[in-house]
Amino acid sequence: MKNNVISYPQRASRKRGLLRIIIFMVLTVCIGGFIYLFWGQTCFYRQIKKEADAIEGCLEEARAENEGLKEEIRLLQDQEYIEIQARKHLGMVRPGEIIFFIGD
């Protein structure tokens, strides 16, 4: 009878050890899965944030260009501005005027 009493606690100890190992493995897999999913979402967020920042930069450039073009449209309504641009870029002159070119 003494052998049965001694062997019974050893079996319970083995079951507890095995149960602890199984719980540890399950927790490790769960924690690993959580870290994998969290890291994937973090990387995806960073990529989307980077793309959004680049698009925002392009949008600001487009807005600045749009404002410049609106100013150009406003200026093109003025006859003096058109005349200045024609003289400057096209070399146009009024009748009787003489153009002098000075070399660089």
C-alpha positions in Angstrom: 0.0 0.0 0.0 2.8 2.4 0.6 3.8 2.2 -3.1 0.3 3.3 -4.1 0.4 6.3 -1.8 3.8 7.4 -3.0 3.1 6.9 -6.7 -0.2 8.8 -6.7 1.3 12.3 -5.8 3.9 11.8 -8.5 1.2 11.3 -11.1 -0.6 14.4 -10.0 2.7 16.3 -10.1 3.3 15.1 -13.7 -0.2 16.2 -14.7 0.3 19.6 -13.1 3.7 20.0 -14.9 2.1 18.9 -18.2 -0.8 21.3 -17.6 1.6 24.1 -16.9 3.6 23.4 -20.1 0.4 23.4 -22.1 -0.9 26.6 -20.6 2.5 28.2 -21.2 2.5 27.1 -24.8 -1.0 28.4 -25.4 -0.2 31.7 -23.8 3.0 32.0 -25.8 1.1 31.3 -29.1 -1.6 33.8 -28.2 0.9 36.5 -27.2 2.9 35.8 -30.4 -0.2 36.1 -32.5 -1.1 39.3 -30.8 2.3 40.8 -31.4 2.3 39.7 -35.0 -1.1 41.3 -35.7 -0.2 44.4 -33.8 3.1 44.8 -35.7 1.3 44.3 -39.0 -1.2 46.9 -38.3 1.5 49.3 -37.1 3.5 48.9 -40.3 0.3 49.3 -42.4 -0.6 52.5 -40.5 2.9 53.9 -41.0 2.8 53.2 -44.7 -0.7 54.9 -45.1 0.5 57.8 -43.0 3.5 58.3 -45.2 1.4 58.2 -48.4 -1.1 60.7 -46.8 1.7 63.1 -46.0 3.1 62.9 -49.5 -0.4 63.5 -51.0 -0.9 66.4 -48.5 2.4 68.0 -49.8 1.3 67.6 -53.4 -2.1 69.2 -52.5 -0.4 72.2 -50.9 1.8 72.6 -54.0 -1.3 72.5 -56.2 -3.1 75.0 -54.1 -0.1 77.4 -54.3 0.0 77.0 -58.1 -3.7 77.5 -58.3 -3.4 80.8 -56.4 -0.6 81.9 -58.7 -2.8 81.1 -61.8 -5.7 83.0 -60.3 -3.4 86.0 -59.9 -2.3 85.6 -63.5 -5.9 85.5 -64.7 -6.6 88.7 -62.7 -3.5 90.4 -64.2 -4.5 89.4 -67.8 -7.7 91.4 -67.4 -5.5 94.6 -67.3 -4.4 96.0 -70.7 -1.2 97.5 -69.3 0.0 94.2 -68.1 -0.7 92.6 -71.5 1.2 95.3 -73.2 4.2 94.9 -70.8 4.2 91.1 -71.4 4.0 91.6 -75.2 6.9 94.0 -75.1 8.9 91.8 -72.8 8.4 88.4 -74.3 7.5 89.1 -77.9 9.6 92.1 -78.6 6.6 94.1 -79.8 6.8 97.9 -80.2 4.5 100.7 -80.9 4.6 102.4 -84.2 7.6 104.7 -84.4 9.5 103.2 -81.4 13.0 101.9 -81.8 14.3 98.9 -79.8 17.9 98.9 -78.6 19.4 95.5 -77.5 22.3 95.7 -75.1 24.4 92.5 -75.0 25.0 90.7 -71.7 
